[in-house]
Structure formats: C-alpha cells, structure tokens
Amino acid sequence: MKEKGNKKTVHGLSWQFADEKEAVYADYLASEAFAREVASNNLTMGIAVSSLIAVIGFLGIFDLNSDYANISVLPVIASEWVYLFLLLANLPNLFLPLWLQKHPQAAELEIRICFANLAVNAILSGFTLYTTQEGSNYFFELVLMMMVICVFPYYKAGYGLSLVALSLLMISAIILVNHVQVAWQDAYDLFLFYVIGQACIVLRRYWFRQSSWYNYILHQASGTLFVAAGPMN
C-alpha cells in the first residue's frame, strides 16, 4: 500500500481518499444496500442468539428437576417460570427470521423486529437473578445472555447502549427491590462486564462497517472490470 498526496494505492488501484471518499463512504452507510446487509446479518445472528438463550431456558428447566438442584435464593418468582419465559420469548424468533429470509420485507422492518427480540432478552437477562440457587453465582446466566446479545448482532449508534442500559437497570431494580446482598467484588465485576459489553458493541459496529464497505468496493470493482472486459468470444 502506497500513499501519494491525498491518494492511496492498493494493489495498483487508486482513488481519492480525502473528502470525496469519505462522502461516498457516508452515502453507502445510509444506503439501502448497507441496510440490507445489516438486516441479513441480524436475522442470522438473531437466530443464533435466540437458539443459545432457548438452550439456557431448556437446560435450566432440566437442571431444576435434577436431584442435585438446590433451593432458590429468591423464591419470589419460581425459577421454572423464568426459564419458561426464556423459551417462550425465543422459540418463535427461531422461525420468524427463517420466514423473513425466505420472504424478505423492508430492511428497516427486519432490523426493528430483530432489535425488539433482543430488547426483550436484555430485560429477561435481569430476571435470571431469580434462578440463582444457593451456593451459585448470581450473575452467571445474565453474563451468558448479554455476552451473545452484545457480540453477535450489529447495532446502530445508541441502539446497543440502550440494550446494555435495559439489562443494567433491570438487574439493579431486582437487586434493590429484593434487598439482595451482593459482594462488592461481584458488583464491581458486573459493572466491568457491562463496560466490556458496550466496547464489544462499538468494535463490532466498526468491524462490520469496514468489512461491508470493502466487500462493496470489491463487488463494484469486479463489476467494472467485467463490463470493461466485454463479451467473451
């Protein structure tokens, strides 16, 4: 890669890398093509997130019927109901994205549908506190759920932060209402986890935009070269 003035050369190709390219890049991020890339990614990642959380719900119910299961620390809401809610909230979303992949709708509508399900799961992550058994960690299942929510999908600026805030507010409210005694180290680690989760969202957004942009450039360049080559005899 070589730079000459305000031009950049990559493998023999060059383009204006100053204001003109930044404008083209901004136009691409606002385009329907990029929205479709986001929708396609989030439908696939939404299936992955819902699958993993549904597995948590199923295994949780299975665990409660084990002879080794302990008494719940917070019996206000039965653990069975929390795991059942995880299943009921995510099983339908395993089929809706598959239907949308075969019957595409407006990209923005698909993105909002995926985001709505992720928001529900961010709220439910706080309720996993009620599944804590004596002798176990309060936040293990919450961390599992929020980890996949933060890492897999793509979020517009502010959208990912709202999911982190929803989860944090929910778990904080449950702790306060039930007067849960959380060790300082656990509270500090949970705060660090949310900070790291938000950082993952920002990095994921940057990487997705860059990879999508470079794929778009390569696709455009390939099309240009194909047209320039003309019909094959």
HELIX and SHEET records of a PDB file:
HELIX    1   1 ASP A   19  LEU A   29  1                                  11    
HELIX    2   2 GLU A   32  LEU A   64  1                                  33    
HELIX    3   3 SER A   79  LYS A  102  1                                  24    
HELIX    4   4 ALA A  107  PHE A  127  1                                  21    
HELIX    5   5 THR A  128  THR A  131  5                                   4    
HELIX    6   6 PHE A  140  VAL A  151  1                                  12    
HELIX    7   7 TYR A  159  VAL A  177  1                                  19    
HELIX    8   8 TRP A  184  ALA A  229  1                                  46    
SHEET    1   A 3 LYS A   2  LYS A   4  0                                        
SHEET    2   A 3 LYS A   7  VAL A  10 -1                                        
SHEET    3   A 3 LEU A  13  GLN A  16 -1                                        
END                                                                             
